[in-house]
Every structure is written in structure tokens, then in C-alpha cells.
Amino acid sequence: MNRIKFNPDLCVACETVDCLMKCQYLSFTGIEEAKAEKLKINEGKDSRVLHECLTCYACQEYCPYGNNPFFLLVERQEELGILPAPSPIIKEQLKMMDAKGKITKQTVHAPVVDMCAFPMLTGCIRGKLFEGASVFSGTDVFCNIMWLHFAKNSVIRERVPRMIDNIMSYFLTDSGVNELICFHDECYGTYTSLAKGFGIQVPFTPIHLFDYINRRLDEIADRIKPLNVKIVYQRPCSNRLCPQTDTVLDEIFKKIGAERAPRKYDRQTALCCGGVPRAHQQDDLADSLVEKNINDMLTTGATYCVFNCPFCMATLGEEVAQHGLMPILVSDLVQTALGE
């Protein structure tokens, strides 16, 4: 079994313990308590952090050393049997999201877009923005990053290599394609940050949706009709694994005339949409996060609430619409600026 890439000496030398001190869901009496709790985690001992963690991924971004504090935390949860959600829920999810063996070989051509386990969103791949694109989806190519929310690193180790092999064997290899556009942050984070941290080999080049869109907009710049609208963005947990793409999103918004309104809960201080604690059956916490996000958005005067995570949109979409904001995916907003 590949161990999580983690250097305990970096933690011992760390003077800020940003992974815990910057957490928006846990509080400590001071840095000494945070250090003590982090040392417990490093040594494989029980810590209140393992029980109270929301599993929002943020500590991965907060760590200045790229030392995989969240991946290690999930490892310890599983080792100690500390499950964030009731066991029956996890078992049902494991069964529901497993590969179904319904995959068939397909000749694809670039650009190839991986829609992961969201076939209902393949209609987003349309128009000039995705001209000539091939698409695949299904549980047989599901990235499986969601198990970080359920203390199941062992499932990631088992299933992710199998999914990668499916992608290569059924789509990319025989088609002579080596690049894969990841429609969701989840997939890109799996094939970059998570794969590196878990020691999993990825034989293709993952491309983040934002990088693809940003380049494509330069190619079809003459088609852009600036929207001249103010928007708010709900940054998803999994973007914590690829924070550099958030600045690329800013470039996209600028090109299409969408002003990203400043929010209290955005960028490094983004809050979970509430979907994860809802899945953990922590409804009071989920309700609180939904309320904080909505109230924060309403102070901006924005007309659109933009999502890149289907789960975030499913959690907050109806809520934001009821408060007068139009919920929309990044790609759909871009296509609106292209007159499509």
C-alpha cells in the first residue's frame, strides 16, 4: 500500500500551524493547542480534530509546504475507525458509486472532456466553446475523490487506479489522445494533487476546465459579447487542491464581462456549500452554512451565482434562485457571453 506523501519534520518545524489555525470550523485556545493536536495526528493518535473535521479540504491549501495535511487526516480517521458519516450511509454510497461494468470502447478525438459520474451534464459540452469535442462519463470513470469526505482512503487506493486504466483502455490509448479536460475540479484534483499525494501514476495529461476555456476564449475572442454583469462565485471544496486555477477563473470572468463581487466567504475563506455536512447528517451545521453563504451573496448586488461543482449547485441552486440570484455553471455563463 502506498503511504501518503508526508514529512513529519516539516510539521515539527512549522511555526504557524496554518492547517489548523486557519480552519473556519475548528477553534483552538492558541497555537500551542493546535500544535499538540497536529502532533497527535502525525503520530497516529486520536485527536478531537479527527472527530470535528468538516472534511472541506481547506487545510491542503493552507499548508505552506504542500505536506498533505488533509490526506493524512483522512488516513488517520480510517485507521482509527472515526467515520464522519453513519456507517450505513457510507456502505450505501460505496455500493451506489462503484463501477457498473457498463463501459464500452469509444474512439475519441481532442478535445476530450471527462464528465465523470455526471452524464446528465453532457449537454453542457456544446457550441463553439467545445467545438469538435468528445465526451465520456459514468461510474466506470468516476474519479472517486468523494471518499475523502467519508474516511475511505482505502477505497481511493483501490478504485482510482482502476478508473485511470478504464480511461486509458476504453478511450485514450487507441485514439492516440494524451490530454483529458476535466469538467469538474474533483477530477482534476484527483489526477494531480491526490494522485501525487497517494503515489498513484497518471499516464495522461489532465487539463483543468478553466485552463481550457481561458485558452479557447482567446481563439474565439471575436465572438464574445461582454455580459456586463456582477456575479458571485461559490468556490468548491475540491478547488482547494488546485488553487492556482482560481486566478484563471478571474481571467475568464474578465474576458466575458462578469465582475466577480468580493465576498467574505470566497477564495481562501470560502465556506462549504453545506452539502457535505448534510451528507454526514449534520443538518444544523448544513443549515448554518447555507444561511451564511446566501446572506453573504445577497450583500453584493450580484445577479448570477456561478458554480463549477454540480454538488454545490444541487445544494445551493434552489436556495439562491429563491433569493433572486440566477444559478449557473461556469461553462454556461461563458456560452451566454458567446451568444449560445
C-alpha positions in Angstrom: 0.0 0.0 0.0 1.3 3.4 -1.0 1.7 5.7 2.0 0.5 9.3 1.9 3.4 11.6 1.0 4.0 13.4 4.2 7.1 14.7 6.0 6.6 15.0 9.8 9.7 17.0 10.2 8.1 19.9 8.3 5.2 19.9 10.8 7.6 19.9 13.7 9.4 22.9 12.3 6.2 24.8 11.3 5.7 27.9 13.4 2.2 28.9 12.3 0.3 25.6 12.1 -1.8 27.2 9.4 -3.6 23.9 8.5 -5.4 24.2 11.8 -5.2 27.8 12.9 -6.8 29.0 9.6 -9.6 26.4 9.8 -13.1 28.1 9.8 -14.8 25.3 11.6 -12.5 24.5 14.4 -11.2 26.8 17.1 -8.2 26.5 19.5 -7.2 28.3 22.6 -3.9 29.2 20.9 -1.2 27.9 18.6 0.2 25.6 21.3 -3.1 23.6 21.4 -3.1 23.4 17.6 0.5 22.1 17.6 -0.4 19.5 20.2 -3.4 18.3 18.2 -1.4 18.2 15.0 1.3 16.2 16.7 -1.3 13.6 17.8 -2.5 13.2 14.2 1.1 12.9 12.9 1.8 10.1 15.4 -1.4 8.2 14.6 -3.1 9.1 17.9 -6.7 10.2 18.5 -7.3 13.9 18.3 -10.5 15.9 18.6 -9.7 17.3 15.1 -10.4 13.8 13.6 -13.9 13.9 15.1 -14.7 17.6 14.4 -13.3 18.0 10.9 -15.8 19.1 8.3 -13.6 17.4 5.5 -13.6 20.6 3.4 -10.1 20.1 2.1 -9.0 23.7 3.0 -6.0 22.7 5.1 -4.5 21.3 1.9 -4.4 24.8 0.6 -3.4 26.4 3.9 -0.3 24.3 4.4 2.6 26.4 3.0 4.7 23.3 2.4 2.3 21.2 0.3 2.6 18.5 3.0 -0.8 16.9 2.5 -2.3 17.5 6.0 -5.8 16.7 4.9 -4.9 13.5 3.1 -3.1 12.4 6.3 -6.0 13.4 8.5 -8.4 11.2 6.4 -5.8 8.4 6.7 -5.9 8.6 10.5 -9.7 8.7 10.5 -9.9 5.5 8.7 -7.1 3.8 10.7 -8.9 4.7 14.0 -12.4 4.0 12.7 -13.6 7.5 13.1 -16.3 7.9 10.4 -17.6 11.4 9.5 -21.0 9.8 8.5 -23.1 6.9 9.8 -21.7 3.6 8.6 -24.9 2.5 6.7 -24.8 5.7 4.6 -21.2 5.1 3.7 -21.9 1.5 2.8 -24.7 2.5 0.5 -22.7 5.2 -1.2 -19.8 2.8 -1.7 -22.2 0.4 -3.5 -24.0 3.1 -5.5 -20.8 4.8 -6.8 -18.9 1.6 -7.7 -18.1 0.8 -11.3 -21.0 -0.9 -13.0 -19.1 -2.6 -15.9 -21.3 -0.8 -18.5 -18.4 0.9 -20.2 -17.7 0.3 -24.0 -14.7 1.3 -26.2 -15.1 4.6 -28.0 -12.9 6.3 -30.5 -12.4 9.9 -29.3 -10.7 13.0 -30.7 -9.3 16.0 -29.0 -10.5 17.9 -27.1 -11.8 15.1 -24.9 -13.9 16.1 -21.9 -14.3 13.8 -18.9 -17.8 14.4 -17.3 -17.0 11.9 -14.5 -20.2 10.5 -12.9 -22.4 13.3 -14.2 -23.8 12.1 -17.6 -26.8 14.5 -17.1 -24.4 17.4 -17.7 -23.0 16.2 -21.1 -25.3 18.8 -22.7 -23.0 21.4 -21.4 -20.4 20.3 -24.0 -21.8 22.2 -27.0 -21.4 25.2 -29.2 -18.2 27.0 -30.4 -16.7 26.7 -26.9 -16.4 22.9 -27.2 -16.4 22.6 -31.0 -15.5 19.0 -32.1 -15.2 17.7 -28.5 -15.6 14.1 -27.5 -17.2 13.3 -24.2 -17.4 10.3 -21.8 -19.0 9.8 -18.4 -20.3 7.2 -16.0 -19.4 5.4 -12.7 -16.8 3.3 -14.6 -14.7 6.5 -14.9 -15.8 8.1 -11.6 -12.8 9.9 -10.0 -13.7 8.7 -6.5 -12.3 11.7 -4.7 -15.6 11.9 -2.7 -14.2 9.2 -0.3 -12.1 11.9 1.3 -15.3 13.1 2.9 -16.0 9.6 4.3 -12.7 8.5 5.8 -12.1 6.0 3.0 -8.6 6.4 1.6 -8.5 2.7 1.1 -11.3 3.0 -1.5 -9.4 5.7 -3.3 -6.3 3.4 -3.5 -8.4 0.6 -4.8 -10.7 2.4 -7.3 -8.7 5.3 -8.7 -6.1 3.2 -10.5 -8.9 1.1 -11.9 -10.7 4.2 -13.2 -7.4 5.5 -14.8 -6.9 2.2 -16.5 -10.5 2.4 -17.8 -9.9 5.9 -19.2 -6.8 4.8 -21.0 -8.1 1.4 -22.2 -11.5 2.4 -23.4 -10.9 5.9 -24.7 -7.4 7.5 -24.9 -4.8 4.8 -25.9 -6.3 3.5 -29.1 -7.4 7.1 -30.1 -3.9 8.4 -29.7 -5.0 11.1 -27.3 -3.0 12.1 -24.2 -4.8 15.1 -22.8 -8.0 15.0 -20.8 -10.1 18.0 -20.0 -11.6 17.6 -16.5 -15.0 19.3 -16.4 -15.0 19.2 -12.6 -12.5 20.3 -10.0 -12.9 16.9 -8.4 -11.4 15.1 -11.4 -8.6 17.5 -11.9 -7.7 17.4 -8.2 -7.8 13.6 -8.3 -5.4 13.3 -11.2 -3.0 16.0 -10.0 -2.8 16.7 -6.2 -4.4 13.5 -4.9 -2.5 11.2 -7.3 0.7 12.8 -6.3 0.0 12.6 -2.6 -1.1 9.0 -2.8 1.7 7.9 -5.2 -0.7 7.0 -8.0 0.6 7.1 -11.5 -1.4 9.1 -14.1 -0.4 8.3 -17.7 -2.4 11.1 -19.4 -2.2 14.9 -19.0 -5.1 16.4 -17.1 -6.3 19.8 -18.2 -8.5 21.9 -15.9 -11.7 23.2 -17.4 -10.7 26.8 -16.6 -7.4 26.5 -18.5 -9.2 25.1 -21.5 -11.9 27.8 -21.5 -9.4 30.5 -21.0 -7.3 29.5 -24.0 -10.4 28.8 -26.1 -11.8 32.3 -25.4 -8.6 33.8 -26.9 -9.1 31.7 -30.0 -12.7 32.9 -30.5 -12.4 36.3 -28.9 -14.3 37.9 -31.8 -17.5 36.1 -30.7 -17.5 37.4 -27.1 -20.3 39.8 -26.3 -19.4 41.1 -22.8 -22.2 40.4 -20.3 -21.5 43.4 -18.1 -23.0 41.7 -15.0 -22.0 41.3 -11.4 -21.7 37.7 -10.2 -20.8 35.8 -7.0 -18.9 32.6 -7.2 -19.3 29.5 -4.9 -15.8 28.1 -4.8 -16.0 24.3 -4.2 -14.0 22.3 -1.7 -12.1 20.4 -4.3 -10.7 23.6 -5.8 -8.5 23.7 -2.7 -6.5 21.0 -4.4 -5.7 23.3 -7.4 -6.0 26.9 -6.0 -3.9 28.2 -8.9 -6.9 27.7 -11.2 -9.0 30.3 -9.2 -6.9 33.1 -10.7 -7.5 31.6 -14.2 -11.2 31.9 -13.4 -10.7 35.6 -12.7 -9.3 35.9 -16.2 -12.3 34.2 -17.7 -14.7 36.4 -15.9 -12.8 39.5 -17.1 -12.9 38.3 -20.7 -16.6 37.8 -20.7 -17.5 41.0 -18.8 -18.5 39.3 -15.5 -17.5 41.2 -12.3 -16.7 38.8 -9.5 -18.1 40.6 -6.5 -15.9 40.4 -3.4 -17.4 38.2 -0.7 -16.5 37.4 2.9 -16.7 33.7 2.1 -14.8 33.4 -1.1 -11.2 32.5 -2.2 -9.2 31.2 0.7 -12.1 31.9 3.1 -14.7 30.1 1.1 -17.2 28.1 3.1 -18.5 24.7 2.3 -21.9 24.9 0.4 -23.4 22.8 3.2 -23.8 19.6 1.1 -21.0 17.7 2.9 -22.4 18.1 6.5 -25.8 17.3 5.0 -24.4 14.0 3.7 -22.9 13.4 7.2 -26.4 14.0 8.7 -25.3 17.2 10.4 -28.3 19.2 9.4 -27.9 22.1 11.8 -24.4 22.7 10.6 -25.5 22.4 7.0 -28.4 24.9 7.5 -25.9 27.3 9.1 -23.5 27.1 6.2 -26.3 27.6 3.6 -27.6 30.7 5.5 -24.1 32.2 5.8 -23.4 31.7 2.1 -26.7 33.1 1.0 -26.6 36.1 3.3 -23.1 36.8 2.1 -24.1 36.7 -1.5 -27.0 39.0 -1.0 -24.9 41.8 0.2 -23.1 42.1 -3.2 -25.9 43.1 -5.5 -25.0 40.3 -7.9 -27.4 38.9 -10.4 -25.8 35.5 -11.0 -24.5 32.8 -8.6 -21.8 30.9 -10.5 -20.9 27.3 -9.7 -18.3 24.8 -11.0 -19.3 21.9 -8.8 -22.5 20.1 -9.6 -22.9 19.1 -5.9 -22.6 22.7 -4.8 -25.2 23.7 -7.4 -27.5 20.9 -6.3 -27.1 22.1 -2.7 -27.5 25.8 -3.2 -29.1 26.3 -6.6 -32.7 26.4 -5.5 -31.8 28.5 -2.5 -30.1 31.2 -4.4 -32.8 31.2 -7.0 -35.4 31.8 -4.3 -33.4 34.8 -3.2 -33.3 36.4 -6.7 -29.9 35.1 -7.9 -29.6 33.1 -11.1 -27.7 29.8 -10.5 -25.5 28.9 -13.4 -22.4 26.8 -14.2 -19.2 28.5 -15.3 -19.3 26.9 -18.8 -23.0 28.0 -19.3 -22.1 31.6 -18.3 -19.3 31.6 -20.8 -21.6 30.3 -23.5 -24.1 33.0 -22.7 -21.4 35.6 -23.5 -20.8 33.7 -26.8 -24.5 34.1 -27.7 -25.1 30.4 -27.3 
